[in-house]
Amino acid sequence: MALKPVVELGVAEAYAILAALPEGPILPPLEAIENEDWGRDFLLGRFEDFSASELAAMGLRWDEEGDGTDSVAQSG
């Protein structure tokens, strides 16, 4: 299964993934952020808290090229 880059997620898709996590981040209601300019950035920023292996378990990756690098480790 190919991993999808986090940056390709839409607002509703990112929200659904985060909301489904058992101990995921506390999120405002989707209706409050889905049409806001900052809403998508807010949601995608929540994925920075996950390791590359945790993202992979969600079917996601940070890098857009799929070269297997872990950009999360580089940023913090």
C-alpha positions in Angstrom: 0.0 0.0 0.0 1.4 3.4 -1.0 1.6 5.9 1.7 -0.2 9.3 1.1 1.7 12.5 1.8 0.2 14.4 4.7 0.2 17.6 2.5 -2.2 16.0 0.1 -4.9 15.6 2.8 -8.0 17.7 2.6 -9.6 19.3 5.7 -12.3 16.7 6.0 -9.9 13.8 5.5 -7.4 15.1 7.9 -10.1 15.7 10.5 -11.5 12.3 10.1 -8.1 10.6 10.6 -7.3 12.7 13.7 -10.8 12.4 15.2 -10.7 8.6 14.9 -7.5 8.3 17.0 -8.2 6.8 20.5 -6.1 9.5 22.2 -5.7 11.9 19.4 -5.5 15.7 19.7 -8.5 17.7 20.9 -10.1 19.3 17.9 -12.6 22.1 17.4 -15.8 21.1 15.6 -15.1 20.5 11.9 -17.8 23.1 11.0 -15.7 25.8 12.8 -12.6 25.2 10.8 -13.4 23.6 7.4 -14.0 26.9 5.6 -11.3 28.9 7.4 -8.0 29.8 5.6 -6.1 28.5 8.6 -8.2 25.3 9.2 -6.2 23.0 6.9 -2.8 24.2 8.3 -4.1 23.7 11.8 -5.1 20.1 11.1 -2.0 19.2 9.2 0.2 20.7 11.9 -1.3 18.1 14.3 0.4 15.4 12.3 3.8 16.8 13.3 3.3 15.1 16.7 3.5 11.7 15.2 6.6 9.7 14.4 7.2 8.3 10.8 6.1 4.8 12.0 2.9 6.2 13.5 2.1 8.1 10.3 2.8 4.9 8.3 0.3 3.0 10.4 -2.2 5.7 9.4 -1.2 5.3 5.7 0.6 8.6 5.7 4.1 10.0 5.2 5.6 13.5 5.4 7.8 13.4 2.3 6.1 14.1 -1.1 8.6 12.0 -3.2 8.2 8.8 -1.2 11.9 8.3 -0.8 11.5 7.0 2.7 13.2 9.8 4.5 11.9 10.9 7.9 11.4 14.6 7.8 9.7 14.5 11.2 13.0 13.5 12.8 14.7 16.4 11.1 12.2 19.0 12.4 12.2 18.0 16.0 
